[in-house]
Amino acid sequence: MPNPLEPAPQRLLLIVEDDESFARVLKRSFERRDYRVLLATSEEETQTLLRTEIPAYAVVDLKLGTASGLAVVQALSAHNPEMLIVVLTGFASIVTAVEAIKLGACNYLVKPSNTDDIEAAFSRTPGDVGAPVAARATSIKTLEWERIHEALAETGFNISETARRLGMHRRTLARKLAKRQVP
């Protein structure tokens, strides 16, 4: 039986996020919930931290500058298959959600998400057979958006190569991405 006079053991959380102010806000919020928090802004920084730490939890931004956070998800899952990994993104698509789960994430959230959302996502690891099935048909705009993000994931988020593969001008693609960004 745990001793009520002893503090609860800290849970180790790694946040991989290139937006420093958002990362700091998340860090402070999780520290208030008795997590010990490590911060990284890239796959390289993550690999360095993994040499000395074994986090039980991770929050990974899908887009780290021009790099994909999916590589970080894969590295974290390989380092500790029991780690609960939540992917956060402002560029949600079905393709990247599926890939994140296949690579080891336990959940995928669209920004803006707060600490409550993320902590709830850590506890929803098994699949939910009772999840509601959407009744609305997918629009052409949504299909286009998903195809764009599928191509982005295939090219490692290289805008020029994605535009070439989709047969559109680079500026047109950049405009479409800026227009549909999730805050």
LOTI-56945 format. One line per 8 residues: their letters; for each residue x negated, y, z of N, C-alpha, C, CB. Coordinates in nm, 4 decimals. Glycine has a CB too. Layout:
N
a> X,Y,Z,X,Y,Z,X,Y,Z,X,Y,Z  ... $
***
This chain:
183
mpnplepa> -0.0849,-0.1187,0.0000,0.0000,0.0000,0.0000,-0.0890,0.1244,0.0000,0.0963,0.0002,0.1231  -0.0621,0.2224,-0.0895,-0.1468,0.3409,-0.0955,-0.1348,0.4246,0.0314,-0.1109,0.4250,-0.2170  -0.2446,0.4836,0.0687,-0.2496,0.5700,0.1861,-0.1933,0.7071,0.1479,-0.3959,0.5823,0.2411  -0.0861,0.7541,0.2157,-0.0251,0.8825,0.1790,-0.1169,1.0021,0.2052,0.1043,0.9010,0.2553  -0.2211,0.9827,0.2863,-0.3124,1.0931,0.3151,-0.4194,1.1098,0.2069,-0.3789,1.0714,0.4500  -0.4378,1.0054,0.1246,-0.5366,1.0136,0.0166,-0.4722,1.0759,-0.1071,-0.5941,0.8728,-0.0169  -0.5466,1.1614,-0.1771,-0.4900,1.2180,-0.2993,-0.4732,1.1088,-0.4050,-0.5794,1.3321,-0.3530  -0.3746,1.1268,-0.4907,-0.3521,1.0308,-0.5993,-0.4723,1.0341,-0.6935,-0.2195,1.0629,-0.6770 $
pqrllliv> -0.5100,0.9181,-0.7487,-0.6236,0.9185,-0.8404,-0.5913,1.0027,-0.9640,-0.6609,0.7742,-0.8814  -0.6924,1.0769,-1.0094,-0.6705,1.1605,-1.1271,-0.6681,1.0760,-1.2525,-0.7785,1.2680,-1.1381  -0.5786,1.1096,-1.3389,-0.5682,1.0433,-1.4680,-0.6533,1.1216,-1.5658,-0.4197,1.0332,-1.5166  -0.7338,1.0519,-1.6444,-0.8249,1.1183,-1.7371,-0.7583,1.1358,-1.8732,-0.9558,1.0384,-1.7512  -0.7487,1.2609,-1.9171,-0.6836,1.2979,-2.0428,-0.7834,1.3718,-2.1312,-0.5577,1.3856,-2.0170  -0.7881,1.3328,-2.2576,-0.8698,1.4015,-2.3570,-0.7774,1.4777,-2.4506,-0.9595,1.3013,-2.4362  -0.8020,1.6073,-2.4666,-0.7273,1.6894,-2.5617,-0.8217,1.7242,-2.6753,-0.6689,1.8191,-2.4940  -0.7839,1.6844,-2.7975,-0.8633,1.7147,-2.9165,-0.7813,1.8138,-2.9986,-0.8986,1.5836,-3.0001 $
eddesfar> -0.8191,1.9396,-2.9897,-0.7413,2.0490,-3.0479,-0.8366,2.1608,-3.0885,-0.6337,2.1013,-2.9475  -0.8246,2.2099,-3.2120,-0.9146,2.3156,-3.2575,-0.8641,2.4558,-3.2245,-0.9355,2.3036,-3.4058  -0.7402,2.4702,-3.1812,-0.6869,2.5986,-3.1369,-0.7222,2.6131,-2.9885,-0.5303,2.6085,-3.1610  -0.8270,2.6905,-2.9610,-0.8808,2.6970,-2.8249,-0.7812,2.7497,-2.7227,-1.0032,2.7832,-2.8232  -0.7011,2.8489,-2.7594,-0.6067,2.9036,-2.6615,-0.4971,2.8013,-2.6291,-0.5437,3.0346,-2.7146  -0.4464,2.7314,-2.7305,-0.3463,2.6271,-2.7059,-0.4066,2.5149,-2.6211,-0.2924,2.5704,-2.8400  -0.5308,2.4772,-2.6509,-0.5982,2.3722,-2.5739,-0.6132,2.4126,-2.4271,-0.7364,2.3416,-2.6346  -0.6496,2.5379,-2.4019,-0.6649,2.5859,-2.2632,-0.5318,2.5823,-2.1883,-0.7217,2.7294,-2.2617 $
vlkrsfer> -0.4245,2.6234,-2.2557,-0.2921,2.6221,-2.1929,-0.2520,2.4785,-2.1576,-0.1861,2.6865,-2.2869  -0.2704,2.3866,-2.2520,-0.2396,2.2458,-2.2239,-0.3243,2.1928,-2.1090,-0.2619,2.1599,-2.3492  -0.4533,2.2261,-2.1117,-0.5460,2.1791,-2.0078,-0.4984,2.2229,-1.8692,-0.6889,2.2324,-2.0344  -0.4683,2.3518,-1.8549,-0.4234,2.4025,-1.7247,-0.2932,2.3351,-1.6813,-0.4043,2.5551,-1.7304  -0.2037,2.3168,-1.7744,-0.0749,2.2566,-1.7423,-0.0910,2.1115,-1.6958,0.0178,2.2629,-1.8638  -0.1758,2.0361,-1.7650,-0.1983,1.8970,-1.7241,-0.2776,1.8887,-1.5938,-0.2718,1.8207,-1.8345  -0.3690,1.9808,-1.5714,-0.4436,1.9802,-1.4445,-0.3497,2.0038,-1.3264,-0.5545,2.0879,-1.4461  -0.2469,2.0851,-1.3449,-0.1482,2.1067,-1.2376,-0.0693,1.9786,-1.2082,-0.0509,2.2207,-1.2762 $
rdyrvlla> -0.0728,1.8839,-1.3015,-0.0031,1.7554,-1.2834,-0.1009,1.6440,-1.2438,0.0714,1.7162,-1.4129  -0.2155,1.6829,-1.1919,-0.3169,1.5891,-1.1419,-0.3859,1.5060,-1.2494,-0.2542,1.4971,-1.0440  -0.4032,1.5619,-1.3675,-0.4861,1.4993,-1.4696,-0.6229,1.5646,-1.4627,-0.4229,1.5131,-1.6127  -0.7249,1.4870,-1.4892,-0.8576,1.5437,-1.5139,-0.8656,1.5547,-1.6649,-0.9770,1.4545,-1.4521  -0.8936,1.6740,-1.7165,-0.8818,1.7001,-1.8600,-1.0167,1.7314,-1.9229,-0.7856,1.8151,-1.8847  -1.0417,1.6645,-2.0357,-1.1597,1.6913,-2.1178,-1.1110,1.7557,-2.2475,-1.2426,1.5593,-2.1463  -1.1891,1.8487,-2.3022,-1.1526,1.9144,-2.4273,-1.2551,1.8857,-2.5356,-1.1387,2.0650,-2.4067  -1.2059,1.8652,-2.6574,-1.2918,1.8509,-2.7752,-1.2216,1.9220,-2.8901,-1.3202,1.6985,-2.8098 $
tseeetqt> -1.3003,1.9709,-2.9867,-1.2410,2.0408,-3.1010,-1.2622,1.9671,-3.2328,-1.2986,2.1799,-3.1115  -1.3344,1.8537,-3.2281,-1.3653,1.7818,-3.3517,-1.3900,1.6338,-3.3218,-1.4886,1.8441,-3.4217  -1.4021,1.5574,-3.4282,-1.4336,1.4154,-3.4131,-1.5729,1.3982,-3.3516,-1.4255,1.3430,-3.5499  -1.6663,1.4828,-3.3908,-1.8031,1.4738,-3.3378,-1.8054,1.4986,-3.1870,-1.8953,1.5746,-3.4091  -1.7366,1.6030,-3.1414,-1.7308,1.6311,-2.9973,-1.6619,1.5167,-2.9230,-1.6567,1.7643,-2.9707  -1.5608,1.4593,-2.9847,-1.4903,1.3466,-2.9243,-1.5850,1.2285,-2.9073,-1.3687,1.3063,-3.0099  -1.6609,1.1967,-3.0107,-1.7573,1.0850,-3.0035,-1.8600,1.1095,-2.8925,-1.8298,1.0664,-3.1400  -1.9052,1.2325,-2.8773,-2.0009,1.2653,-2.7712,-1.9398,1.2396,-2.6334,-2.0460,1.4125,-2.7828 $
llrteipa> -1.8156,1.2835,-2.6129,-1.7488,1.2622,-2.4842,-1.7268,1.1136,-2.4554,-1.6148,1.3359,-2.4818  -1.6984,1.0370,-2.5597,-1.6706,0.8942,-2.5406,-1.7939,0.8148,-2.4986,-1.6141,0.8355,-2.6679  -1.9106,0.8731,-2.5112,-2.0331,0.8047,-2.4651,-2.0375,0.7935,-2.3131,-2.1578,0.8792,-2.5148  -1.9694,0.8874,-2.2447,-1.9755,0.8881,-2.0988,-1.8393,0.8766,-2.0302,-2.0425,1.0130,-2.0532  -1.7322,0.8885,-2.1051,-1.5982,0.8884,-2.0456,-1.5082,0.7856,-2.1140,-1.5351,1.0285,-2.0550  -1.4105,0.7348,-2.0384,-1.3107,0.6437,-2.0948,-1.1728,0.6988,-2.0566,-1.3307,0.4946,-2.0424  -1.1202,0.7895,-2.1382,-0.9884,0.8463,-2.1059,-0.8783,0.7417,-2.1175,-0.9572,0.9649,-2.1980  -0.7763,0.7581,-2.0346,-0.6593,0.6711,-2.0422,-0.5539,0.7312,-2.1341,-0.6005,0.6472,-1.9025 $
yavvdlkl> -0.5632,0.8638,-2.1537,-0.4660,0.9370,-2.2340,-0.5399,1.0303,-2.3300,-0.3682,1.0171,-2.1435  -0.4750,1.0581,-2.4440,-0.5314,1.1554,-2.5383,-0.4185,1.2270,-2.6115,-0.6266,1.0858,-2.6397  -0.4424,1.3542,-2.6376,-0.3544,1.4349,-2.7209,-0.4415,1.4831,-2.8355,-0.2878,1.5559,-2.6405  -0.4018,1.4502,-2.9593,-0.4846,1.4801,-3.0757,-0.4050,1.5635,-3.1755,-0.5356,1.3499,-3.1419  -0.4624,1.6767,-3.2152,-0.4020,1.7585,-3.3202,-0.4249,1.6875,-3.4534,-0.4624,1.9042,-3.3219  -0.3239,1.6824,-3.5384,-0.3365,1.6130,-3.6666,-0.4343,1.6825,-3.7603,-0.2010,1.6022,-3.7334  -0.4385,1.8153,-3.7535,-0.5251,1.8905,-3.8434,-0.6286,1.9659,-3.7605,-0.4426,1.9885,-3.9320  -0.7521,1.9231,-3.7714,-0.8628,1.9841,-3.6971,-0.9481,2.0625,-3.7958,-0.9485,1.8758,-3.6216 $
gtasglav> -0.9141,2.1895,-3.8151,-0.9822,2.2682,-3.9178,-0.9487,2.2095,-4.0530,-1.1361,2.2710,-3.8951  -1.0505,2.1658,-4.1246,-1.0271,2.1021,-4.2547,-1.0293,1.9494,-4.2433,-1.1326,2.1486,-4.3564  -1.0528,1.8980,-4.1242,-1.0602,1.7531,-4.1029,-0.9255,1.6985,-4.0544,-1.1714,1.7191,-4.0012  -0.9087,1.5691,-4.0690,-0.7881,1.5025,-4.0238,-0.8076,1.4453,-3.8839,-0.7484,1.3921,-4.1214  -0.7102,1.4669,-3.7981,-0.7130,1.4090,-3.6646,-0.6897,1.2586,-3.6650,-0.6101,1.4755,-3.5781  -0.6467,1.2045,-3.7798,-0.6243,1.0599,-3.7873,-0.7544,0.9825,-3.7645,-0.5639,1.0224,-3.9236  -0.8675,1.0379,-3.8084,-0.9965,0.9724,-3.7837,-1.0257,0.9687,-3.6338,-1.1105,1.0457,-3.8589  -0.9855,1.0726,-3.5624,-1.0041,1.0769,-3.4168,-0.9154,0.9720,-3.3504,-0.9720,1.2184,-3.3609 $
vqalsahn> -0.7920,0.9603,-3.3966,-0.7002,0.8591,-3.3419,-0.7614,0.7206,-3.3593,-0.5606,0.8662,-3.4117  -0.8149,0.6934,-3.4769,-0.8756,0.5636,-3.5041,-0.9950,0.5388,-3.4117,-0.9193,0.5548,-3.6511  -1.0799,0.6401,-3.3937,-1.1981,0.6258,-3.3074,-1.1579,0.6045,-3.1617,-1.2885,0.7499,-3.3191  -1.0584,0.6783,-3.1152,-1.0126,0.6638,-2.9767,-0.9536,0.5254,-2.9524,-0.9088,0.7716,-2.9431  -0.8730,0.4806,-3.0455,-0.8109,0.3491,-3.0318,-0.9151,0.2378,-3.0338,-0.7088,0.3270,-3.1430  -1.0183,0.2540,-3.1173,-1.1259,0.1542,-3.1221,-1.2058,0.1550,-2.9921,-1.2194,0.1808,-3.2421  -1.2244,0.2733,-2.9337,-1.3009,0.2871,-2.8092,-1.2263,0.2250,-2.6908,-1.3301,0.4354,-2.7807  -1.0947,0.2463,-2.6853,-1.0137,0.1941,-2.5761,-0.8736,0.1617,-2.6301,-1.0064,0.2965,-2.4574 $
pemlivvl> -0.8497,0.0360,-2.6692,-0.7198,-0.0012,-2.7264,-0.6012,0.0231,-2.6327,-0.7224,-0.1459,-2.7653  -0.6255,0.0376,-2.5043,-0.5183,0.0615,-2.4074,-0.4858,0.2103,-2.3928,-0.5568,0.0039,-2.2719  -0.5653,0.2974,-2.4537,-0.5445,0.4412,-2.4409,-0.4106,0.4803,-2.5028,-0.6599,0.5191,-2.5077  -0.3368,0.5663,-2.4329,-0.2105,0.6195,-2.4852,-0.2427,0.7496,-2.5589,-0.1045,0.6436,-2.3693  -0.2196,0.7496,-2.6894,-0.2568,0.8622,-2.7747,-0.1312,0.9233,-2.8344,-0.3545,0.8177,-2.8866  -0.1166,1.0546,-2.8161,-0.0060,1.1288,-2.8757,-0.0649,1.2244,-2.9784,0.0775,1.2060,-2.7668  -0.0103,1.2219,-3.0993,-0.0536,1.3122,-3.2051,0.0413,1.4315,-3.2074,-0.0570,1.2399,-3.3439  -0.0154,1.5519,-3.2082,0.0622,1.6753,-3.2204,0.0355,1.7350,-3.3571,0.0266,1.7768,-3.1073 $
tgfasivt> 0.1383,1.7899,-3.4201,0.1155,1.8510,-3.5504,0.2156,1.9607,-3.5825,0.1204,1.7462,-3.6572  0.1670,2.0569,-3.6566,0.2522,2.1580,-3.7156,0.2802,2.1239,-3.8606,0.1884,2.2961,-3.7040  0.2290,2.0103,-3.9063,0.2412,1.9657,-4.0454,0.3008,1.8254,-4.0489,0.1029,1.9681,-4.1170  0.4179,1.8099,-3.9916,0.4779,1.6774,-3.9781,0.5210,1.6191,-4.1115,0.5962,1.6836,-3.8853  0.4972,1.4904,-4.1264,0.5489,1.4162,-4.2409,0.5627,1.2706,-4.2003,0.4562,1.4314,-4.3658  0.6467,1.1996,-4.2709,0.6666,1.0572,-4.2423,0.5368,0.9814,-4.2645,0.7792,0.9983,-4.3307  0.4655,1.0151,-4.3691,0.3415,0.9441,-4.4027,0.2396,0.9555,-4.2903,0.2820,0.9989,-4.5329  0.2155,1.0774,-4.2409,0.1146,1.0926,-4.1357,0.1629,1.0324,-4.0040,0.0799,1.2408,-4.1160 $
aveaiklg> 0.2936,1.0358,-3.9791,0.3463,0.9727,-3.8577,0.3219,0.8226,-3.8612,0.4969,1.0018,-3.8420  0.3517,0.7604,-3.9740,0.3310,0.6159,-3.9879,0.1829,0.5819,-3.9741,0.3850,0.5660,-4.1239  0.0966,0.6585,-4.0409,-0.0468,0.6317,-4.0336,-0.0992,0.6492,-3.8915,-0.1230,0.7235,-4.1290  -0.0529,0.7527,-3.8206,-0.0973,0.7751,-3.6827,-0.0623,0.6551,-3.5948,-0.0336,0.9036,-3.6254  0.0578,0.6030,-3.6097,0.1006,0.4881,-3.5298,0.0201,0.3643,-3.5679,0.2516,0.4617,-3.5486  -0.0012,0.3440,-3.6980,-0.0807,0.2289,-3.7425,-0.2238,0.2348,-3.6892,-0.0827,0.2220,-3.8952  -0.2767,0.3562,-3.6751,-0.4150,0.3723,-3.6292,-0.4285,0.3685,-3.4771,-0.4710,0.5024,-3.6812  -0.3155,0.3638,-3.4051,-0.3245,0.3464,-3.2604,-0.2522,0.4486,-3.1753,-0.4635,0.3467,-3.2223 $
acnylvkp> -0.1892,0.5487,-3.2351,-0.1146,0.6461,-3.1544,0.0121,0.5800,-3.0996,-0.0786,0.7729,-3.2388  0.0525,0.6207,-2.9807,0.1763,0.5666,-2.9240,0.2943,0.6562,-2.9582,0.1640,0.5509,-2.7715  0.2658,0.7803,-3.0004,0.3729,0.8709,-3.0353,0.3212,0.9851,-3.1205,0.4399,0.9243,-2.9105  0.4140,1.0592,-3.1817,0.3844,1.1646,-3.2785,0.4844,1.2760,-3.2533,0.3919,1.1121,-3.4278  0.4349,1.3945,-3.2168,0.5234,1.5059,-3.1839,0.4953,1.6261,-3.2731,0.5078,1.5448,-3.0368  0.6003,1.6999,-3.3037,0.5869,1.8218,-3.3833,0.5684,1.9399,-3.2887,0.7112,1.8431,-3.4756  0.4754,2.0293,-3.3249,0.4562,2.1517,-3.2471,0.5739,2.2440,-3.2745,0.3203,2.2216,-3.2823  0.6164,2.3242,-3.1822,0.5594,2.3366,-3.0490,0.6118,2.2272,-2.9562,0.5903,2.4743,-2.9909 $
sntddiea> 0.5223,2.1651,-2.8857,0.5572,2.0669,-2.7840,0.4896,2.1101,-2.6551,0.5142,1.9215,-2.8257  0.5577,2.0897,-2.5441,0.5000,2.1300,-2.4161,0.4536,2.0073,-2.3374,0.6023,2.2112,-2.3338  0.4040,2.0321,-2.2200,0.3508,1.9255,-2.1356,0.4573,1.8214,-2.1019,0.2931,1.9839,-2.0075  0.5798,1.8666,-2.0780,0.6888,1.7719,-2.0491,0.7105,1.6773,-2.1665,0.8196,1.8475,-2.0174  0.7132,1.7333,-2.2891,0.7326,1.6511,-2.4091,0.6206,1.5481,-2.4235,0.7390,1.7401,-2.5347  0.4978,1.5929,-2.4016,0.3822,1.5049,-2.4191,0.3812,1.3956,-2.3139,0.2519,1.5849,-2.4129  0.4060,1.4338,-2.1896,0.4078,1.3334,-2.0829,0.5195,1.2319,-2.1059,0.4250,1.4010,-1.9456  0.6336,1.2773,-2.1535,0.7431,1.1849,-2.1856,0.7018,1.0922,-2.3000,0.8719,1.2633,-2.2234 $
afsrtpgd> 0.6281,1.1453,-2.3966,0.5821,1.0631,-2.5095,0.4855,0.9546,-2.4631,0.5146,1.1510,-2.6159  0.4035,0.9828,-2.3616,0.3137,0.8807,-2.3074,0.3932,0.7644,-2.2493,0.2218,0.9412,-2.1998  0.5092,0.7919,-2.1919,0.5862,0.6853,-2.1273,0.6791,0.6133,-2.2239,0.6668,0.7418,-2.0131  0.6929,0.6631,-2.3471,0.7796,0.5970,-2.4459,0.6961,0.5159,-2.5433,0.8647,0.7006,-2.5224  0.6130,0.4259,-2.4933,0.5261,0.3501,-2.5824,0.5947,0.2367,-2.6581,0.4142,0.2943,-2.5043  0.6863,0.1580,-2.5979,0.7471,0.0520,-2.6790,0.8453,0.1122,-2.7791,0.8188,-0.0517,-2.5888  0.8691,0.0416,-2.8867,0.9656,0.0884,-2.9849,1.1055,0.0877,-2.9271,0.9602,0.0028,-3.1105  1.1907,0.1754,-2.9768,1.3274,0.1869,-2.9280,1.4223,0.1381,-3.0364,1.3603,0.3330,-2.8868 $
vgapvaar> 1.4780,0.0175,-3.0180,1.5700,-0.0373,-3.1176,1.7018,0.0382,-3.1194,1.5954,-0.1848,-3.0905  1.7271,0.1173,-3.0168,1.8511,0.1949,-3.0102,1.8367,0.3351,-3.0653,1.8989,0.2023,-2.8689  1.7222,0.3651,-3.1279,1.7019,0.4994,-3.1829,1.8076,0.5268,-3.2891,1.5589,0.5144,-3.2426  1.8669,0.6481,-3.2855,1.9732,0.6782,-3.3821,1.9189,0.6863,-3.5242,2.0426,0.8094,-3.3456  1.9962,0.6354,-3.6171,1.9601,0.6416,-3.7586,2.0273,0.7661,-3.8153,2.0039,0.5106,-3.8369  1.9482,0.8500,-3.8821,2.0017,0.9747,-3.9367,2.1044,0.9455,-4.0450,1.8886,1.0625,-3.9928  2.2145,1.0199,-4.0406,2.3212,0.9988,-4.1371,2.3060,1.0890,-4.2603,2.4559,1.0232,-4.0711  2.2236,1.1924,-4.2509,2.2142,1.2861,-4.3631,2.1155,1.2353,-4.4680,2.1717,1.4256,-4.3135 $
atsiktle> 2.1453,1.2690,-4.5910,2.0575,1.2308,-4.7016,1.9354,1.3223,-4.7036,2.1330,1.2374,-4.8374  1.8248,1.2699,-4.7511,1.7026,1.3484,-4.7597,1.7123,1.4427,-4.8796,1.5778,1.2562,-4.7713  1.6781,1.5699,-4.8580,1.6854,1.6678,-4.9661,1.5624,1.6578,-5.0553,1.6988,1.8101,-4.9096  1.5732,1.7165,-5.1742,1.4608,1.7214,-5.2674,1.3440,1.7971,-5.2048,1.5030,1.7878,-5.4005  1.3741,1.9061,-5.1324,1.2681,1.9845,-5.0678,1.1944,1.9012,-4.9640,1.3266,2.1104,-5.0020  1.2684,1.8210,-4.8885,1.2047,1.7358,-4.7884,1.1190,1.6293,-4.8557,1.3103,1.6701,-4.6983  1.1704,1.5700,-4.9629,1.0914,1.4704,-5.0363,0.9633,1.5326,-5.0923,1.1749,1.4091,-5.1507  0.9747,1.6550,-5.1466,0.8560,1.7245,-5.1977,0.7563,1.7483,-5.0850,0.8952,1.8588,-5.2639 $
weriheal> 0.8059,1.7962,-4.9709,0.7217,1.8240,-4.8545,0.6492,1.6974,-4.8085,0.8064,1.8817,-4.7395  0.7206,1.5861,-4.8031,0.6591,1.4606,-4.7610,0.5551,1.4125,-4.8615,0.7657,1.3538,-4.7414  0.5835,1.4291,-4.9911,0.4855,1.3893,-5.0936,0.3605,1.4750,-5.0850,0.5465,1.4001,-5.2344  0.3774,1.6040,-5.0604,0.2627,1.6934,-5.0442,0.1771,1.6458,-4.9274,0.3091,1.8399,-5.0217  0.2395,1.6133,-4.8155,0.1625,1.5706,-4.6987,0.1020,1.4322,-4.7157,0.2500,1.5725,-4.5761  0.1677,1.3485,-4.7914,0.1091,1.2185,-4.8243,-0.0201,1.2396,-4.9038,0.2098,1.1309,-4.9051  -0.0134,1.3278,-5.0036,-0.1326,1.3574,-5.0837,-0.2398,1.4262,-4.9999,-0.0957,1.4454,-5.2038  -0.1992,1.5141,-4.9095,-0.2963,1.5789,-4.8202,-0.3697,1.4749,-4.7362,-0.2259,1.6812,-4.7283 $
aetgfnis> -0.2959,1.3796,-4.6806,-0.3577,1.2754,-4.5985,-0.4519,1.1895,-4.6826,-0.2496,1.1874,-4.5326  -0.4108,1.1598,-4.8058,-0.4953,1.0785,-4.8944,-0.6276,1.1475,-4.9270,-0.4207,1.0474,-5.0237  -0.6259,1.2802,-4.9326,-0.7467,1.3552,-4.9695,-0.8217,1.4098,-4.8489,-0.7102,1.4694,-5.0613  -0.7826,1.3677,-4.7298,-0.8493,1.4187,-4.6099,-0.8231,1.5672,-4.5898,-0.9992,1.3936,-4.6182  -0.7035,1.6140,-4.6279,-0.6601,1.7525,-4.6133,-0.7407,1.8504,-4.6984,-0.6690,1.7929,-4.4691  -0.7892,1.8024,-4.8117,-0.8597,1.8871,-4.9085,-0.7547,1.9495,-4.9997,-0.9663,1.8047,-4.9917  -0.7343,2.0807,-4.9872,-0.6296,2.1517,-5.0605,-0.6521,2.1450,-5.2114,-0.6232,2.2974,-5.0155  -0.7739,2.1689,-5.2570,-0.8019,2.1699,-5.4009,-0.7756,2.0337,-5.4639,-0.9466,2.2118,-5.4264 $
etarrlgm> -0.8237,1.9275,-5.3985,-0.8044,1.7925,-5.4521,-0.6568,1.7535,-5.4480,-0.8885,1.6904,-5.3729  -0.5867,1.7930,-5.3424,-0.4446,1.7636,-5.3324,-0.3681,1.8315,-5.4452,-0.3898,1.8081,-5.1963  -0.3984,1.9587,-5.4704,-0.3316,2.0319,-5.5785,-0.3580,1.9634,-5.7129,-0.3798,2.1795,-5.5826  -0.4819,1.9205,-5.7342,-0.5158,1.8522,-5.8589,-0.4337,1.7245,-5.8741,-0.6661,1.8198,-5.8638  -0.4258,1.6444,-5.7667,-0.3507,1.5183,-5.7731,-0.2016,1.5394,-5.7939,-0.3727,1.4388,-5.6468  -0.1499,1.6505,-5.7418,-0.0073,1.6786,-5.7561,0.0248,1.7538,-5.8851,0.0414,1.7585,-5.6373  -0.0791,1.7937,-5.9574,-0.0581,1.8643,-6.0831,-0.0048,2.0053,-6.0654,0.0357,1.7871,-6.1686  -0.0488,2.0720,-5.9589,-0.0056,2.2102,-5.9380,-0.1267,2.2986,-5.9104,0.0957,2.2192,-5.8212 $
hrrtlark> -0.1073,2.4269,-5.9249,-0.2145,2.5219,-5.8982,-0.2420,2.5254,-5.7483,-0.1781,2.6632,-5.9510  -0.3673,2.5446,-5.7123,-0.4081,2.5469,-5.5719,-0.3318,2.6536,-5.4935,-0.5587,2.5716,-5.5609  -0.3135,2.7718,-5.5531,-0.2417,2.8805,-5.4848,-0.0950,2.8445,-5.4616,-0.2512,3.0103,-5.5663  -0.0360,2.7750,-5.5573,0.1032,2.7318,-5.5410,0.1144,2.6369,-5.4223,0.1553,2.6635,-5.6700  0.0218,2.5430,-5.4127,0.0216,2.4496,-5.3005,0.0014,2.5240,-5.1686,-0.0880,2.3434,-5.3192  -0.0937,2.6157,-5.1657,-0.1193,2.6928,-5.0429,0.0055,2.7715,-5.0022,-0.2393,2.7895,-5.0630  0.0758,2.8277,-5.0982,0.1982,2.9031,-5.0703,0.3056,2.8114,-5.0129,0.2498,2.9718,-5.1981  0.3203,2.6919,-5.0701,0.4193,2.5964,-5.0198,0.3864,2.5542,-4.8761,0.4257,2.4725,-5.1116 $
lakrqvp> 0.2587,2.5329,-4.8490,0.2185,2.4926,-4.7142,0.2429,2.6044,-4.6137,0.0711,2.4521,-4.7124  0.2145,2.7276,-4.6521,0.2348,2.8410,-4.5613,0.3831,2.8643,-4.5359,0.1706,2.9682,-4.6187  0.4650,2.8406,-4.6365,0.6086,2.8634,-4.6266,0.6758,2.7649,-4.5320,0.6721,2.8544,-4.7635  0.6319,2.6398,-4.5300,0.7006,2.5353,-4.4538,0.6317,2.5006,-4.3226,0.7124,2.4116,-4.5372  0.5318,2.5756,-4.2826,0.4588,2.5436,-4.1598,0.5528,2.5426,-4.0404,0.3451,2.6441,-4.1365  0.5382,2.4437,-3.9548,0.6162,2.4380,-3.8316,0.5408,2.5174,-3.7262,0.6408,2.2898,-3.7851  0.6033,2.6145,-3.6607,0.5319,2.6999,-3.5628,0.4776,2.6224,-3.4452,0.6233,2.8082,-3.5116 $
***
